[in-house]
Amino acid sequence: MAKSKTASFVVEMRLVTYQNEQAILDKRFKIAEKLYNKVLYHARTQLTELYKNRRYQDVLAERRSAIKAKDKKGETACNKELQTIQKTFGMTEYALHAYIGRMREAYKKHIDSFTAQKIASTVWTSVSSLLYGKGKKVHFKKFGQLESLEGKSNAAGLRFKGDRLEWKGLVLPVNIRANDRFIQESLALHRVKYCRIVRKAFNGGNQYFLQLVLEGIPPVKRNNNTGMPRRQPAPNAEVGIDIGISTVAVAGDDGVILKELFPEGKSYDRAIHLLQRKLDRSRRATNPANFNVDGTVKRGVKLAWIRSKNYMKIMFRLKNLYRRRAMALKEAHNKTANAILALGNQVYVEAMDFRALMRRAKETTVNTDGRFNRKGRYGKSIGYHAPAMLVGIVKQKAPQEGGALKEVDTFKFRASQYNHVNDTYIKKTRDERTAFVGGQLVQRDLYSAFLLKNSQPTCNETDRTKCSTTFATFMTHHDTCIQVLCQSTERQSRNFGLRDFQFA
């Protein structure tokens, strides 16, 4: 029977831990890390044996033929047989639950059965991506890499009662600020689905936090002094978002936004890079036998790594920087999402496959100079700016504002190519950041956002009538935005194409 899926949100509180409780939690996370790696090793072994099975390969071939011939009945029959074969090799989520149950017996004083099953479910999510062709590789947890543990319900295992967390003999109070209206309202009005312990790195070492997954829609955040909502409800209006790799353009009835995603990240990235080099030097100095003469790590043998006290200090400083960067990134995206929803709650955005843009190119190509083109594409930039996170935040917040985020068909809509004045599609190069529409120079991304805002209900094309009616108002907001960016003393992204406006 499928689980019921209801709306949920997360509140986070700091756990009050002393040296003794800290040591117990450190030990339990280390045990959980070991269990995760054992289950993953077992799953990989079973997966290898499954791939060797001749009948499994034959059924896969039959399934491919059925899909090619559009034979739905044949495809369904093959799927059922594949599932039967997978069960015989223990390649199901519940089989992994049974396996980790046996492994847990040695650690039952520290890890409860529900938490162990959630560890196995995490492994299954990773392995099933290989099984169903969505992923290419699975990774073991390295030293200190496991960051969270969670239960399945608030009835057993990890339990939140009153103002404390109870888990296998540990009773840990949580730190709730007296003036935190949001958490107080959340706990009073919503049921706790399950609990999650999160480990975060600070300069002085690890600290632990409790995340409660609550059922329902989160309450409105209020001003502590007045009790009034911090933000006005979003107007019932349409907004278009043209999301890029590192920038976002937004168009609404009452204004436009053109900005780079998380420009503050550059200062974090420089500090992280320096600490990574320092960590590498320390690793090489304390483990010279683990490296070849050319400086590469030895392969094919099991290596024992010595971690000095200085190495651990640097590692925690680096993890702390990663944590601070992630928090700053999420805060910046939340502010941008609030600014978008302040323009309207009916949001239109192109359906972007950012994972595909992160992959390296398969084909080897040569440029005009006879040199090989780089196969790397936008993986690093997407990792730094996290455009998918912004879309996800807007998608989560829009229903809370009484609206919705609607994804238009990128290939049918072709917002970057369309001109609503002469009703033509003209493909542009990546370097062309501006275009002339009705004799007026427009910024390409802002104009795409404008076209998305005026999308038809089918989400396949823009509404020319609405575009013609609102274009003059859009150009007023557009010119004001471009003028502010041109006059700003801060460095602006070259993807905006502001140079064209300065000399226009």
C-alpha positions in Angstrom: 0.0 0.0 0.0 1.5 3.4 -1.0 2.2 5.9 1.7 0.0 8.9 1.9 1.9 12.1 0.9 0.9 15.2 2.7 2.5 18.7 2.7 5.3 19.0 5.1 7.9 21.5 6.3 11.0 21.5 8.5 11.9 23.4 11.6 15.4 23.2 13.0 16.5 23.6 16.6 19.9 23.3 18.3 20.4 20.3 20.6 21.9 21.1 24.0 24.8 18.6 24.3 27.6 18.3 26.8 30.9 16.4 26.4 29.4 13.0 27.3 26.3 13.3 25.0 28.6 14.7 22.2 30.8 11.6 22.5 27.8 9.3 22.3 26.4 11.0 19.2 29.8 11.0 17.6 30.0 7.2 18.2 26.5 6.6 16.8 27.2 8.6 13.6 30.4 6.6 13.2 28.4 3.3 13.6 25.8 4.5 11.1 28.5 5.4 8.6 29.9 1.8 9.0 26.4 0.3 8.5 25.8 2.4 5.4 29.1 1.3 3.8 28.4 -2.4 4.7 24.9 -2.4 3.2 26.2 -0.5 0.1 29.0 -3.1 -0.4 26.4 -5.9 -0.1 24.1 -4.2 -2.5 26.8 -3.7 -5.1 27.9 -7.3 -4.8 24.3 -8.5 -5.3 23.9 -6.1 -8.2 27.0 -7.5 -9.9 25.6 -11.1 -9.6 22.2 -9.9 -10.9 23.9 -8.5 -14.0 25.7 -11.8 -14.6 22.4 -13.7 -14.7 21.6 -14.9 -18.2 17.8 -14.9 -17.8 17.9 -11.3 -16.5 19.9 -10.2 -19.6 17.5 -12.0 -21.9 14.4 -10.4 -20.3 16.1 -6.9 -20.5 16.6 -7.5 -24.3 12.9 -8.6 -24.6 11.8 -5.5 -22.8 13.9 -3.3 -25.1 12.3 -5.0 -28.1 8.8 -4.5 -26.6 9.5 -0.8 -26.0 10.7 -0.4 -29.6 7.6 -2.1 -30.9 5.4 -0.1 -28.6 4.0 -3.4 -27.1 2.7 -2.3 -23.7 1.5 -5.8 -22.7 4.9 -7.3 -23.5 6.7 -4.5 -21.6 4.5 -5.0 -18.5 5.2 -8.7 -18.6 8.9 -8.1 -18.8 8.8 -5.6 -16.0 7.1 -8.2 -13.7 9.6 -10.9 -14.5 12.5 -8.5 -13.9 11.1 -7.6 -10.5 10.8 -11.3 -9.7 14.4 -11.9 -10.6 15.6 -8.9 -8.7 13.8 -10.3 -5.5 15.7 -13.5 -5.8 19.0 -11.6 -5.7 17.8 -9.4 -2.8 17.6 -6.3 -4.9 14.6 -4.7 -3.1 14.3 -2.0 -0.5 12.8 -4.5 2.0 15.6 -7.0 1.4 18.1 -4.4 2.4 16.0 -3.7 5.5 16.3 -7.3 6.5 20.1 -7.3 5.8 20.8 -4.2 7.9 18.6 -5.7 10.6 21.1 -8.5 11.0 24.0 -6.1 10.9 22.4 -3.9 13.5 22.4 -6.7 16.2 26.0 -5.9 17.1 25.1 -2.2 17.6 21.5 -2.4 19.0 22.5 -0.4 22.1 23.2 2.6 19.8 21.0 2.3 16.6 17.3 1.5 16.7 15.6 -0.6 14.0 13.7 2.4 12.4 16.9 4.5 12.0 18.7 1.4 10.6 15.9 0.9 8.0 16.1 4.5 7.0 19.9 4.0 6.4 19.1 1.0 4.2 16.4 3.1 2.3 19.1 5.7 1.6 21.3 3.0 0.2 18.4 1.6 -1.9 17.8 5.1 -3.4 21.4 5.2 -4.5 21.6 1.6 -5.8 18.2 1.8 -7.6 19.5 4.7 -9.7 22.0 2.2 -11.1 19.4 -0.6 -11.4 17.0 1.6 -13.4 19.6 3.4 -15.5 19.3 6.8 -13.9 22.8 6.8 -12.3 26.3 5.6 -13.2 28.1 5.3 -9.9 27.5 4.9 -6.1 29.8 6.2 -3.5 30.8 5.0 0.0 30.7 7.4 2.9 34.2 8.7 3.6 35.5 9.6 7.1 33.0 12.0 8.8 30.9 12.4 5.6 27.6 11.2 7.1 25.7 14.3 8.1 22.2 13.2 9.2 20.2 10.3 10.8 16.5 10.2 10.8 13.6 8.0 12.0 10.4 6.7 10.3 7.9 8.2 12.7 7.7 10.0 16.0 6.3 7.0 17.8 9.6 4.9 18.2 13.3 5.4 17.8 14.0 9.1 17.4 11.2 10.8 19.3 10.5 14.4 20.1 8.5 14.8 23.3 7.7 18.2 24.8 10.9 20.1 24.5 13.5 17.3 24.2 14.7 14.5 22.0 14.7 10.9 23.2 16.8 8.3 21.5 18.1 5.0 23.0 18.8 6.3 26.5 19.8 9.8 25.4 17.6 12.7 26.5 18.6 15.9 24.8 16.8 19.2 25.4 16.4 21.6 22.5 17.2 25.3 22.5 14.0 27.3 21.6 14.3 31.1 21.8 11.5 32.6 23.9 10.6 35.1 21.2 10.6 32.7 18.3 7.0 32.8 17.2 7.5 30.7 14.1 8.7 27.6 16.0 6.2 28.0 18.8 3.3 28.2 16.4 4.7 25.3 14.3 5.0 23.0 17.3 1.6 24.0 18.7 -0.4 23.6 15.4 1.3 20.8 13.5 2.0 17.1 14.0 5.5 15.8 14.0 6.0 13.2 11.2 9.5 12.2 12.1 12.8 13.5 13.6 16.2 14.0 12.0 19.5 14.7 13.8 21.9 16.8 11.7 25.6 17.1 12.3 27.2 20.4 11.3 30.9 21.3 11.4 32.1 24.4 13.2 35.6 25.6 13.8 35.7 24.0 17.2 34.3 20.6 16.1 30.9 19.1 15.4 27.6 20.4 16.8 24.2 18.7 16.5 20.8 20.0 15.5 17.3 18.6 15.6 15.1 18.9 12.5 11.4 18.2 12.9 9.5 17.3 9.8 6.0 18.7 10.5 2.8 18.0 8.6 1.0 20.8 6.8 1.8 24.2 5.5 4.2 26.4 7.6 2.7 29.3 9.5 3.3 32.8 8.4 6.4 34.4 9.9 5.5 37.3 12.1 7.2 40.4 13.6 8.0 39.6 17.2 7.0 43.0 18.5 3.7 43.6 16.5 2.7 40.0 15.7 1.9 41.1 12.1 3.2 39.1 9.1 6.7 40.1 8.0 5.7 40.1 4.4 2.5 41.1 2.5 0.6 38.3 0.7 1.6 37.9 -2.9 -0.7 39.6 -5.4 -2.7 37.4 -7.7 -0.6 38.3 -10.8 1.5 36.5 -13.4 5.3 36.5 -13.2 7.8 35.1 -15.7 11.3 33.7 -14.7 14.1 33.2 -17.2 16.5 31.1 -15.1 20.1 30.8 -16.4 23.2 29.1 -15.2 24.4 32.0 -13.0 21.7 34.7 -13.5 18.0 35.1 -13.2 15.6 37.5 -15.0 12.1 38.2 -13.7 9.2 40.1 -15.3 6.0 41.1 -13.6 3.3 43.7 -14.0 4.8 45.9 -11.3 8.5 45.5 -12.0 11.4 43.5 -13.3 14.5 41.9 -11.7 17.8 41.1 -13.4 20.5 39.8 -11.1 23.4 37.4 -10.7 22.7 34.4 -8.5 24.7 34.5 -5.2 27.6 36.8 -6.2 28.7 36.8 -2.5 29.9 33.2 -3.1 33.2 34.3 -4.7 34.7 35.3 -1.3 33.8 32.0 0.2 35.2 30.1 -2.8 38.6 31.8 -2.6 38.9 31.0 1.1 37.8 27.4 0.5 40.4 27.0 -2.3 43.2 28.1 0.0 42.1 25.7 2.8 41.9 22.8 0.4 45.5 23.4 -0.7 46.6 23.6 3.0 44.7 20.4 3.7 46.4 18.6 0.8 49.9 19.7 2.0 49.2 18.4 5.5 47.9 15.1 4.1 51.0 14.6 1.9 53.4 15.5 4.8 51.9 12.9 7.2 51.3 10.2 4.6 54.3 10.2 2.1 54.1 6.4 1.5 50.6 6.7 0.1 51.7 8.8 -2.9 53.6 7.8 -6.1 56.7 9.6 -7.3 54.6 11.8 -9.6 52.4 12.9 -6.7 49.3 10.8 -7.5 47.6 8.6 -4.9 48.6 4.9 -5.1 45.9 2.7 -6.5 45.1 -1.0 -6.1 46.2 -1.3 -2.5 44.4 -0.5 0.7 45.9 2.7 2.2 45.9 3.7 5.9 45.7 7.5 6.3 47.1 9.4 9.3 45.2 12.5 10.3 47.3 14.8 12.4 45.7 17.3 14.9 46.6 20.1 12.6 44.9 18.3 9.7 41.7 17.9 11.8 41.7 21.6 12.7 42.0 22.5 9.1 39.3 20.0 8.1 36.8 21.5 10.6 37.7 25.0 9.4 37.0 23.9 5.8 33.7 22.2 6.7 32.7 25.3 8.6 33.3 27.4 5.5 31.2 24.9 3.4 28.4 25.1 6.0 28.5 29.0 6.1 28.5 29.1 2.3 25.5 26.8 2.0 23.6 28.8 4.6 24.4 32.1 2.8 23.4 30.6 -0.5 20.0 29.4 0.8 19.3 32.7 2.5 20.1 34.6 -0.7 17.8 32.4 -2.8 15.0 32.8 -0.2 15.3 36.5 -0.5 15.2 36.3 -4.3 12.2 34.0 -4.2 10.4 36.4 -1.9 11.2 39.3 -4.3 9.7 37.2 -7.2 6.5 36.3 -5.3 6.1 40.0 -4.3 5.4 40.6 -8.0 2.8 37.7 -8.3 2.0 34.2 -7.2 1.3 32.7 -10.7 4.9 31.9 -11.8 6.0 30.7 -15.2 9.4 29.2 -15.8 11.0 27.1 -18.5 11.6 23.4 -17.6 15.3 23.2 -17.4 17.4 19.9 -17.0 20.3 21.3 -15.0 21.7 17.8 -14.6 22.1 17.4 -18.3 23.9 20.8 -18.5 26.3 19.6 -15.8 27.4 16.5 -17.7 30.5 16.5 -19.8 30.1 16.5 -23.6 30.4 13.0 -25.2 31.7 14.0 -28.6 35.2 15.3 -29.2 35.1 18.4 -31.4 37.8 20.7 -32.9 37.7 24.5 -33.1 38.8 26.7 -36.0 42.4 26.8 -34.7 42.6 23.0 -34.8 42.5 22.6 -31.1 40.2 20.3 -29.2 37.3 21.9 -27.5 36.8 21.4 -23.8 34.3 18.7 -22.9 33.4 20.3 -19.6 30.3 22.4 -19.7 28.5 24.2 -16.9 28.9 21.8 -13.9 31.1 24.1 -11.8 29.0 27.2 -12.4 25.7 25.4 -11.6 27.3 24.0 -8.5 28.4 27.5 -7.4 25.1 29.3 -8.2 22.5 26.5 -7.6 19.8 27.8 -10.0 17.7 24.6 -9.4 17.5 25.4 -5.7 16.0 28.8 -6.5 13.3 27.2 -8.7 12.6 24.6 -6.0 12.2 27.3 -3.3 9.7 29.3 -5.5 7.9 26.0 -6.3 7.5 25.3 -2.6 6.5 28.9 -1.6 4.1 29.7 -4.4 1.3 27.4 -3.2 1.6 28.9 0.3 0.8 32.2 -1.3 -2.2 30.8 -3.1 -0.5 30.4 -6.4 1.6 27.9 -8.3 4.7 27.5 -10.3 4.1 26.3 -13.9 6.8 24.9 -16.1 6.5 25.7 -19.8 7.7 23.4 -22.6 11.2 24.8 -23.5 11.4 23.3 -27.0 7.9 24.4 -28.0 7.9 27.8 -26.3 11.4 28.9 -27.5 11.3 32.2 -25.4 14.9 33.2 -26.3 14.1 33.1 -30.1 10.6 34.6 -30.3 9.7 38.2 -31.3 6.1 39.0 -30.6 5.9 42.1 -32.8 6.7 40.3 -36.1 5.7 36.8 -34.9 9.1 35.2 -35.9 11.6 32.8 -34.3 15.2 33.7 -34.8 17.9 31.6 -33.2 20.6 33.6 -31.3 24.1 32.8 -30.3 25.1 32.7 -26.6 27.0 36.0 -27.1 24.0 37.9 -28.3 22.6 39.4 -25.0 20.4 42.0 -26.5 17.8 42.2 -29.4 15.6 44.7 -31.1 11.9 44.3 -30.6 9.6 46.7 -32.3 12.5 49.1 -32.9 13.5 49.1 -29.2 16.6 47.5 -27.7 15.8 44.9 -25.0 17.8 42.7 -22.7 17.4 39.2 -23.9 16.8 37.5 -20.6 14.3 40.1 -19.4 12.4 39.9 -22.7 12.3 36.0 -22.4 10.9 36.5 -18.9 8.3 38.9 -20.3 7.2 36.3 -22.9 6.9 33.6 -20.2 4.8 35.9 -18.0 2.3 36.2 -20.9 2.2 32.4 -21.5 -1.0 30.8 -22.7 -2.7 28.3 -20.4 -1.3 25.5 -22.5 2.2 26.6 -21.6 3.4 25.9 -25.2 3.5 29.4 -26.5 3.1 33.1 -25.5 -0.1 35.1 -25.9 0.7 37.8 -28.6 -2.4 39.9 -27.6 -1.3 40.1 -23.9 2.3 40.8 -25.0 1.1 43.8 -27.2 -1.0 45.1 -24.4 1.6 45.0 -21.7 4.8 45.6 -23.7 4.9 49.4 -23.1 4.7 49.0 -19.3 7.4 46.3 -19.5 9.7 48.5 -21.4 9.3 51.3 -18.7 10.3 48.8 -16.0 13.0 47.3 -18.3 14.7 50.7 -19.0 14.6 51.7 -15.3 16.3 48.4 -14.3 19.0 48.6 -17.0 19.7 52.2 -16.1 20.2 51.3 -12.4 22.5 48.4 -13.3 24.6 50.6 -15.6 25.0 53.3 -13.0 25.8 50.9 -10.2 29.4 50.8 -8.9 29.3 47.1 -8.3 30.7 44.6 -10.8 27.9 43.3 -13.0 27.8 40.0 -14.9 28.9 40.3 -18.5 25.9 38.0 -19.4 23.7 41.0 -18.9 25.0 42.7 -22.1 25.0 46.2 -20.4 27.7 47.4 -22.8 25.2 47.5 -25.6 23.0 49.9 -23.7 25.8 52.2 -22.6 26.6 52.9 -26.2 23.1 52.7 -27.5 
